[in-house]
Amino acid sequence: MWLSDISIVLPDRLIQNGAVRVQDGLIAEISERPVKDSVRTPRHRLFPGFIDMHGDMIELELEPRPRVDFPMEVAIGHLDARLAASGVTTAYAGVSFSRTAKDNERRSFEHTSQIIRALKDNIERLRVDHRIHARFDVTYTDAIAALDGLLSSGAVDLVSVMDHTPGQGQYRDLEKLIAYRSHGQGVSMEEARVQIEERIAASVPADQVLDNLERVSRLCQSHGVAMASHDDDTVAKANLMADIGAVISEFPVTIEAAEAAAARGLMIAMGAPNAMRGQSYSGNLSARDAHAAGLLSILAADYHPASILPAIMALAEQDPNGLAGAARLATANPAKALGLTDRGDITVGKRADLVLIDPDGHVALTLRQGKKIYANGTLDLPSKGPVEIVKENLQNV
């Protein structure tokens, strides 16, 4: 099948009015000109399918309001549909292991393990290629052995390490954290302050944190899984994470930390909501500022997959390579960082993971390996062939 009369977003340039042929789940041919006997999509743009390396949405789908638990199959099915409708074809579900979570609570080992099993058990019937991004609290010493087991079984595809102890990292501004906790939990400022002080008092010694970091790094290296740092806030921390083998710096808090991480060869990942809005909701580094400084490598959904496309469009206005350069942030660059050599750009022989954007900037069609996983109903598509909807996918949404 040919998709024709479209602007094609290549890794380094745009084809203004060309065509792409999809066959057997792959990109079979690219034409610089329109072709006959095709699905004509004038004024549309064709991107590679978006690769989201960090999305926290599954936890929010499972608990959309505090202490309101949804069934696993409902949460996963809804998230899968949201991702496909946002143009995401490969998604790394961020699931967390937290030392402070009680048994079977969100981010406890038992609850997170259930999420991982449910995603892996249902992977064949889902629209999007779902993978697991284990967010590991480096103060959680007892969970390292469990993480080893998950890596050994192939259940985890990416590990990020973080320390959410108040007073550093994402939560270095204690007064902002107290106000955020007070508002989010509906408690007084004083109650929130007491909670924060108790967290600080129960913090794990620095030498134990360093030992845990080194153990997790060795596990990742032995299993061939990429490791990311999270919320680097100082030059010293960025250098430490580079020293222990991190290849991605997620959501650096300051421009100085981002510069240091980039200088050590780490790819800088930041949230698409941050880039779309032009600011961090927590007052940390702006993704647009990081991009303007030439530091931004990867856009991640973070908590809102529909923000990826508008973030790309916003950054395209200041990117030295325009739309092609901005699109790489959610396609070719995360593919490179995560070792996904079969996808991430529109190249002959790569997977036909594609997203077609209509003239109004909406996702009109998402293909995964040439199969239609989302359509907004505006295109006249063949009823059979490589873009036929996989019936078993729809039955389980």
N, C-alpha and C positions, 0 to 999 in steps of 0.2 A: 504494500500500500504506500502510495505517495501522499505526503502532506505538502501542498504547494501554495505559492503566492504568499509566502511568509518571510518575515525577518528572522534570520537564524543567528542565535547568539553563540558564536564560536569562542574558544578560549582567549583569542587575541584580537578578534574583530567581529564585525557584523556582516552577514550577507543580507542585503536590503530586500531582495525579492527573489528568493530561491525556493528550493524544495528538498525534502528529505524522504528517502524510501526506507520503510521499516519492513523487515522480513525475518521470520523465525526468531523473534525476540531481540534482534540486533539492528543497529543502524547499518543498512546495506549500501547506501549511496547518498551522496550529497551533491546537489546541483546548484550552480550559481544563478540559474534561471528557472522560471516556472516550467512545469511539465504538464502535458495533457493527461487525461484519464486519471485524475487525482482528486483528493479531497481538498478543495480550494478554501483557503483561510485568509483572505485578503485583510491586511492591516493587523494581523495577529503576529505575535512574537513567539518563537520557539526557544525555550531554555532547556538545558539539561535538568533532569529531576533534582530537586533540592535534597541535600544530604544534611540532616540535622544531627550533629554530634552530641548535643546536650539539650534534652527536653525534660522538664520536671512535671509534665502534665499528668502522667499516670497516677501520681500520688494525689493530685487534686481531683482527678476523676473518681478515685476510690473514696475520697473523703471531701466532697464538694463544699461541705460546711463542717465546722468543728463537731466531732463525735457523731457525724452522719455517715454511716458506712454504706457503700454501694456494692452490689455483687461484682465479682471480678470480671465475669463475662460481659456484663453491661458496660463497665468502665473501659475495658480493652476495646470492645467493639466501637464505642463512641469515639475514643481517641483515634483509632485506626481510620475512621471516616473523616474526622477533622483533619488529620495529617494529609490524607489523599486530596481533600478539597483545598488544601493549602499548597499543593504542588510538591509535597514531600514524598519521595519514593524510598528513601532509606532513613531510618530513624533510630537513634540510640536513646533508649528510654533510661532516664536518670533515676536510679533507685538508690536509696541511702541506707547505710548502716550507722546508727548513732548510739553512742555509749549511754546517753541519758534517756533513751526511749525504753519504756517498760514492755514486758512480754506482750506480743501481739498488737501493740500499738504501732501507729505509723512510724516507720524508720527503725523499728526493732528488727533484730535478726530474723525472727520467725515470720514477721509480716513481709519483710522485703524478700525473703526466700520464696514465699508464696507467690509474690508478683513475678519473680523470675521464672518459676516453674510454669505459671499460667501462660506467660508470654511464649515460652519455649514450646509448651504443649499445643498451643493454638497457632503456631507460626505458619503452617501450611494454608490455613483458611483465611488469613488476614490479607488485606490489600497491599499494605506497605511492607517492605523488608525491615522487620523489627529486630534490633539488637539490644544488648544490655550494656549500659554504662553504670558501673558500680561506683557510687560516690562514697568513699571510705573516710570515716572520721579517724584521724591518726592518733587520737587519744584512746581509741577502742582496742586495746591490746588483745583482749580475749577473742576478738573476732578475726584475727589474722589467720588462724588455722582454718576457720570456716571459709574465708576468702580463698585460701589455697585450694580447698576442695572444689569450690565453684570454678576457679580457673582451670583446675585439672580436668574437670568434666566438660569444659568448653562452654559453660553457661554464661561466662562474662566475656565481653568483647572489648571493653575499654574500662580503665580504672582511673579515677581522679582522687587525689588525696587533699584533705582539707582539715583545718582546725578552726572550729567556730567558737572557741573560747572567747568571751567578751574581752575587749581591750586591744585586739589586733585583727589583722585581716579585714574581712568585710565589716566586722563590728568594732573597728578601732575607735569610733566616736561613741563613747558610752552614753552620752546624753541623747543622741539620736536613737540609739538602740532602746533605751528606756522608754522614750516616747512611742517608738514603733511597737514595742511589746505591750505597753499600756493600751494603745488603741486596738491592736490586733486581738488581745485577749480580754478586753473589756474590764481591766483592772485599773486601780489607781496608779498614779506615777510612783507613789511610795512602795506599793506592793511590787510593781515592776522592778524598782530599784533593788529591793530585797532579793528578788529572784536572780537578778544579774550578779549581785554580790555573792550569793551562794554558789553560783556557777563558777565564779572566779576562784573562790575559796577551795572548790573541789577540783581545780584544774590539775592536769597531769604534769609531772616535772619535765623540764625541757629535755633532759638526757633520755628519758623514756620516749618522748615524742620523736626525737631524732632516731633512736633505735627502731621504732616502729616504721618510720619512713624508709629506712634502709632495708628492712625486712620486706615491706610491700614492694619496693623497687626491685629487689632480687626476684620476687615471685613473678612480677610482670615480665621481667627480662627472660626468665626461664620458660615462661609459657608463650612468649612472643606477642604479648598484649601491650599496646601503647599505654603510657601513663601520663596523666595531666596533673599539673598543679592547679590550685584553686585559690583565688583571692590573694595573689601576691601583693603585698603592700609596701615592701621595702626592697632596695637594691640587694641587700644581704639575703633576703628570703628568695628572691629570684635566682641569685647565683647558687644558693643551696639547692634549689629544686633542679637546676641544670646539672649540678654536680652529681645528684643521685639518679639522674637518668630521665627526667621528665622531658617530653617532646612537645607538649602543648602547655601554654599558660592561659588558663581560663579566667576571664573576668578580673584582670589585674586592677587593683584599687587605685593606683597612682600612675601617672605618666612615667615617673622615674623607674618604677618596678617594670612597667611594660618595655621601656627602653633597654633595661638591663637584660630582661628575658630574651628580647629579640636579638640583642647583641650576642647572646650565647646560642642562638640558633633555634630557640623555641618559637613555635607558631602561636600568635596571639589570637585567642578566641574571645569574642564578646557577644552580648545578647542583641538579637534583632530588635526586641522592644526598645532597648536603649538607643540603638541607631535610628529607629523609626521616629521616636519621640525627641531625639536630640539630647537626651540626658538620662542619667541613671536615677532610678526612683529612690535610691538610698544616698544620693549625693556623691557617689564615687566617680571614677573616670568616665567621661563621655565617650561612647564608641565613635562618634563623629570626630572628636578631637584626636583619638588614636588613629583613625583612618587618615585624617589630614596630615598627621605626622609620619605617615607611611609605615605604621606599626601593625595595623589590623590585617590579620590573615584569614580569619574564619568568623562567619556569623552563625550563631546558634539560636534556636527557637526560645530557649530558656523556659519561659512559662506561656508562650503564645505563638503557635506555629504560623498563624495567618500574618504575623508581622514580618516574616522573612521577605516576601515579595516587596512590600512598600519600603522596607529597609534598603533593599538592593536599589530600588528606584531613587531613593533619597541620596544614597552614597554615589550613585552614578553621576550625579551632578558635579561632584568634586573629584571623582576618580580620574587619574591621568589617562587611563584607558577607557573611560566612559562606562557604558553599560557592560561591555565585555569584562572589564576589570572588576566592577562591582559584583557581577554574577559569579565570578570565580570564588568569592567569599563563601558562597553557600553550595558550591558544586565541586570544581576541580581541587580547590585547596583542602577542604575536609577529606576528600577522597585520597589525596596525597598523604595527609597527616595520618590517616587511619589504614593505609595500605590497601585501599580499594582500587585496584588497577583496572577493573573491568567497567568502570562507570565514572561519572563526574564531568564529562564533556561530550560534545556532539562530534564524534569522530567515527569514521567507518570501522566497524568491527566491535565497537563498544556496545554495551547493553542499551536497548531502546527504552531507557528511563527518561521520559521527556515530559515537559509541561508547556502547554500552549496557553498564552495569555491574550485575552481579547483586547480590542482597542480601548476599552474603558479601564483596563488594568486589573481585570478579574481573571481568575483561573477558569479557563473554558474546558480544558481536557488535561488529564494526567494519565500517562502511560507508564506501566512498569513492565519491562521486558516485552514491550509491544502490546500489552493487554490493557484495555481501558479499565482503570480503577476509579476514575471519577470523571463526570461530564456534567456541565451545567445546563445542557439541553439546547444550546444555541447553534450547534454544528450539525450538519446533515452527514452522519457517518454511515459507513457500510454496516449492514445488519450482521454480516458474517466476516470471518477473516481475522487477521492478527489484532484487530482492535475490538473484537467481540468481548463483551463483559463476561468474566468468569462467574458462572451462576452460583457456584458454591461460595464465592466471596459475598455476594449480595444476600444470600440466605442467612448469613451469620453476622450481619451488621445490626 
